[in-house]
């Protein structure tokens, strides 16, 4: 004698909520892993670009040497981008 009433029964609200919560946690963990890899990649790229003779090192050195000139250039670049829109 078998009871087939449970085979066709839909999951209860509690069961559906548990499954949804479990899926949300798994999705969050996946997103955290992906973002962690992206941050590590960006950190590595920035560390590489800050080495002596690389672009960020050059910009930093120029900014320290002539802060007003750098500010003027940044302002002019901002004006150029603003006018395009």
N, C-alpha and C positions, 0 to 999 in steps of 0.2 A: 504494500500500500504506500503510494507516494503522494505527497501533497504538492500539486502543481500551482497552487495559488501564489507562491512566492516567485515562481519563474517569470511570470508576466507582470509582477508588481513593479511599479516605478519606484526609483529611490526616493527616500523621504527628503524633506527640506534640509534636515540636519546633514544627511549624507551628501547631498549636492553642495552644501556650504563647505563641508570638509574637503571635497574634491576641488572646489573652486579655490579655496585657501591654499591647498597643496600645489595646485597649478600656478598660483600667483607667486608662491615662494620659489618654485623652480624657475619661473620666468625672471624673478628678481635676481636670483643667483646667476643665471645666464647673462643677464645684463651687466651685473657687477663684474663678472669675469671678462666680458668684452670691453667694458670701459677701463678696467684695470690694464688690459693689454694695450689699449689705445694710449692711456696715460704713460705707460712705460715706454712706448715707442716715441711719443712726443718728448718725453724727458731725455731720452737718448739723443734725439735729433737736436734738441736745444743745447745739451752738453757738448755735442760735436760742433755746433755752430758758434759756441762761446770760446772755443780753443783759439790760441793766438794765431792771428792772420786770417781767421774765418770771418764771415760777414758780421755776425753780432759783436764780435770783439772789435772790429773796425768801427762800427756804429757807436759802440760804447766809448771807445777812445775819442772819436770825433766829438761826441756829446760832452765829454769831460773837458776837452780842450777848448771848445767854443760853444757854450750852452746857449747863448743868445742866437747865434747863427743857426744852430740846430732847431731851436724853437721857431725861428722864422721859416725855415724850410718845411717843418711840419705844418705850420699854419698855412703856407702856400699850397702844399699838397692837399690839405683839408679843403681849402677854397676850391681847388681844381675839381675835386671829387664832388663837392656840393653843387657846383654849377652844372655838372653833367646830369644831375637828377632834376 
